[in-house]
Amino acid sequence: MKKSSKILAAFCLVAFLGSTAFAVEGGNPKKGKYLYKKDCRTCHSPGQSAKDLTPMAKTMAQWDRYFKEDAAKHPGTIMKTLSKKDLLDIHQFLYDHGADSPQPATCG
């Protein structure tokens, strides 16, 4: 194998591993969509108490970062009342439809 082919193969492997480093696994996006509409859109829709928030408001990596680092700091009480499984399902739905996903969604 030529040196340039080895470099290309290594680059592709690093790019693939980097793109899957944040991938959500185990969440049910259909249930997440239901929970997002029921629990999140109550406050995060036009005219409500919190800023309008749609899956396309963040990239897939930003959704990952939010759920891994910032969700616990959410000012509302909803994040404390949802189960870990429910949060994983919402995370999966938002991740799957983030701004840079193959199927971005405006409001679910």
PyMOL commands that set and color helices and strands:
alter all, ss='L'
color gray80, all
select helices_A, chain A and resi 3-20+29-40+55-57+60-73+78-81+84-96
alter helices_A, ss='H'
color red, helices_A
deselect
rebuild
show_as cartoon
